[in-house]
């Protein structure tokens, strides 16, 4: 069994094992197996662990499929797509590097590396901030917009067949409300 460092709960090594455990109901999910010492571990309640595991698995499944299809069809990683669409939606299709890093949920160093690759492929360019010449904007280029337009179809198709087909509008509104609640608790998260 693997242990999730984030939650401290025990997780089966693979999703199939999770299903077998749930079907067998030999022990509650997320709890210490019968006959083993907890050795000071803190475990989540079964419903807490099940909901957290479901969220992680949904995210991983959709993101993996999205990354696979974007790479296969467009030679674009999902993180690269995220930068392009974030710039497309930004005022003037440009953002300072620090703002871009926050919005795409990457470290500043990771964002710099990613922007360097996208710049090499002419999908973005850097421009000096005229208000503060020590800062740089990342700007979506015409080639970047063309790539995004093609990749957006793939993105939407994957989301429709993996996520939207199994969720209702009410489910999606609930997820949106949860994110809004979390981002209010953690300013800067959204």
URSUL-V666177 format. One record per residue. N is the residue number from 0. RES is the residue in three letters. PHI is phi in whole degrees, -180 to 180 (* if undefined). OMEGA is omega in degrees with one decimal (none if undefined). D_FIRST is the distance of its C-alpha to the first C-alpha in Angstrom with 1 decimal. Layout:
((N;RES;PHI;OMEGA;D_FIRST) (N;RES;PHI;OMEGA;D_FIRST))
//
This chain:
((0;UNK;*;176.2;0.0) (1;UNK;-97;177.9;3.8) (2;UNK;-117;175.7;6.6) (3;UNK;-75;-179.3;9.9) (4;UNK;-68;-177.4;12.6) (5;UNK;-68;-174.0;15.2) (6;UNK;-103;-175.9;14.4) (7;UNK;80;-179.9;12.4) (8;UNK;-91;177.5;10.4) (9;UNK;-82;178.4;6.8) (10;UNK;-123;174.6;6.2) (11;UNK;-61;-176.5;5.0) (12;UNK;-65;180.0;5.3) (13;UNK;-148;-177.9;8.9) (14;UNK;-60;179.3;11.7) (15;UNK;-63;178.2;12.6) (16;UNK;-65;176.4;9.6) (17;UNK;-59;-179.4;10.6) (18;UNK;-61;179.2;14.1) (19;UNK;-61;-180.0;13.5) (20;UNK;-64;-178.9;12.1) (21;UNK;-66;-179.9;15.0) (22;UNK;-68;-177.2;17.5) (23;UNK;-70;-178.6;16.6) (24;UNK;54;178.1;16.7) (25;UNK;-69;-179.8;15.4) (26;UNK;-152;180.0;13.9) (27;UNK;-64;178.6;14.5) (28;UNK;-62;177.1;12.2) (29;UNK;85;-177.9;11.0) (30;UNK;-107;178.0;11.7) (31;UNK;-65;177.8;10.5) (32;UNK;-58;-179.6;10.1) (33;UNK;-57;175.6;13.6) (34;UNK;85;178.6;14.7) (35;UNK;-113;177.8;12.4) (36;UNK;-73;178.5;14.1) (37;UNK;-82;177.7;13.4) (38;UNK;50;176.1;15.0) (39;UNK;82;178.8;16.7) (40;UNK;-73;173.7;14.0) (41;UNK;-101;-178.1;15.5) (42;UNK;-113;177.2;14.0) (43;UNK;-80;173.0;15.7) (44;UNK;-65;-177.1;17.6) (45;UNK;-53;-178.7;16.3) (46;UNK;-70;176.0;19.0) (47;UNK;-66;-179.0;18.4) (48;UNK;-63;-178.4;14.8) (49;UNK;-63;-179.1;15.8) (50;UNK;-69;178.2;18.7) (51;UNK;-64;179.5;17.1) (52;UNK;-61;178.8;14.4) (53;UNK;-62;179.0;17.5) (54;UNK;-62;179.7;19.5) (55;UNK;-63;-178.1;17.1) (56;UNK;-69;176.8;16.7) (57;UNK;-62;179.9;20.5) (58;UNK;-60;-178.5;21.3) (59;UNK;-63;-177.9;19.3) (60;UNK;-64;-177.4;20.7) (61;UNK;-67;-178.4;24.2) (62;UNK;-65;178.8;24.3) (63;UNK;-63;179.0;23.0) (64;UNK;-65;179.2;25.6) (65;UNK;-63;179.8;28.2) (66;UNK;-63;179.4;27.7) (67;UNK;-59;-176.9;27.8) (68;UNK;-70;178.4;31.1) (69;UNK;-65;178.4;32.7) (70;UNK;-67;-176.4;32.2) (71;UNK;-65;-173.7;33.4) (72;UNK;-87;-171.3;36.4) (73;UNK;-131;-176.6;37.5) (74;UNK;65;-173.5;35.8) (75;UNK;-126;175.5;34.5) (76;UNK;-74;-179.7;31.1) (77;UNK;-61;177.8;30.0) (78;UNK;-67;176.9;30.5) (79;UNK;-68;175.5;34.0) (80;UNK;-58;-178.7;34.7) (81;UNK;-61;177.5;33.7) (82;UNK;-64;-178.5;36.2) (83;UNK;-62;-177.8;38.9) (84;UNK;-72;176.5;38.6) (85;UNK;-66;177.3;38.4) (86;UNK;-66;178.6;41.6) (87;UNK;-58;-176.9;43.3) (88;UNK;-86;-179.2;42.8) (89;UNK;-82;175.7;44.0) (90;UNK;-57;-178.9;47.7) (91;UNK;69;-178.5;49.6) (92;UNK;53;-179.6;46.4) (93;UNK;-150;175.9;45.8) (94;UNK;-145;170.4;43.6) (95;UNK;-66;-176.4;43.5) (96;UNK;-57;-178.4;40.6) (97;UNK;-66;178.6;39.1) (98;UNK;-68;177.5;39.4) (99;UNK;-61;179.4;37.9) (100;UNK;-58;179.3;34.9) (101;UNK;-62;-175.0;34.4) (102;UNK;-72;-179.9;34.8) (103;UNK;-97;175.0;32.4) (104;UNK;59;175.4;29.8) (105;UNK;-122;175.1;29.9) (106;UNK;-70;175.9;30.8) (107;UNK;-56;179.2;34.5) (108;UNK;-65;178.3;33.9) (109;UNK;-64;178.5;31.7) (110;UNK;-67;178.7;34.4) (111;UNK;-60;179.1;37.1) (112;UNK;-62;-179.1;35.4) (113;UNK;-65;179.0;34.9) (114;UNK;-64;177.5;38.5) (115;UNK;-60;178.0;39.8) (116;UNK;-64;-179.3;38.3) (117;UNK;-66;177.1;39.7) (118;UNK;-66;177.7;43.0) (119;UNK;-58;179.8;43.2) (120;UNK;-86;177.5;42.8) (121;UNK;65;178.5;45.5) (122;UNK;-90;173.5;43.4) (123;UNK;-138;172.0;43.9) (124;UNK;-139;176.2;46.4) (125;UNK;-102;177.4;46.7) (126;UNK;-136;179.3;49.7) (127;UNK;-67;175.6;51.0) (128;UNK;-73;-177.4;51.1) (129;UNK;-65;179.4;54.9) (130;UNK;-79;-179.4;54.5) (131;UNK;-151;-171.9;52.6) (132;UNK;-65;175.1;52.9) (133;UNK;-85;-177.3;50.0) (134;UNK;-108;-178.8;47.6) (135;UNK;-126;169.4;46.6) (136;UNK;-99;165.9;46.0) (137;UNK;-103;-172.8;43.9) (138;UNK;-123;175.5;45.9) (139;UNK;-72;178.8;45.2) (140;UNK;-94;175.6;47.5) (141;UNK;-61;176.9;49.3) (142;UNK;-63;177.9;47.0) (143;UNK;-64;177.8;44.0) (144;UNK;-65;178.4;45.3) (145;UNK;-64;178.1;46.0) (146;UNK;-63;-179.7;42.4) (147;UNK;-61;-179.7;41.0) (148;UNK;-59;179.0;43.3) (149;UNK;-70;-176.3;42.0) (150;UNK;-70;-179.5;38.4) (151;UNK;-61;177.6;38.6) (152;UNK;-62;178.2;39.3) (153;UNK;-64;178.4;36.1) (154;UNK;-54;-177.8;34.2) (155;UNK;-66;178.4;35.7) (156;UNK;-61;-179.8;35.2) (157;UNK;-63;179.1;31.5) (158;UNK;-62;179.4;31.2) (159;UNK;-65;-175.5;33.3) (160;UNK;-87;-178.8;31.4) (161;UNK;-107;-172.4;27.8) (162;UNK;-113;-173.4;28.2) (163;UNK;-69;-179.2;31.7) (164;UNK;-69;-176.8;31.8) (165;UNK;-105;178.0;29.0) (166;UNK;-122;176.0;30.2) (167;UNK;-93;175.3;33.4) (168;UNK;-59;178.9;35.8) (169;UNK;-65;176.7;34.8) (170;UNK;-59;-177.2;31.1) (171;UNK;-68;175.6;32.0) (172;UNK;-65;177.3;34.4) (173;UNK;-62;177.6;31.7) (174;UNK;-60;179.2;29.4) (175;UNK;-64;178.2;32.5) (176;UNK;-63;178.0;33.4) (177;UNK;-62;178.7;29.9) (178;UNK;-64;179.1;30.3) (179;UNK;-62;178.3;33.8) (180;UNK;-63;179.3;32.8) (181;UNK;-63;-177.6;30.1) (182;UNK;-69;173.9;32.6) (183;UNK;-72;178.7;35.2) (184;UNK;-72;-179.6;32.9) (185;UNK;-118;179.7;32.1) (186;UNK;-54;-177.8;35.4) (187;UNK;92;179.8;35.0) (188;UNK;-72;-177.3;31.7) (189;UNK;-115;none;33.6))
//
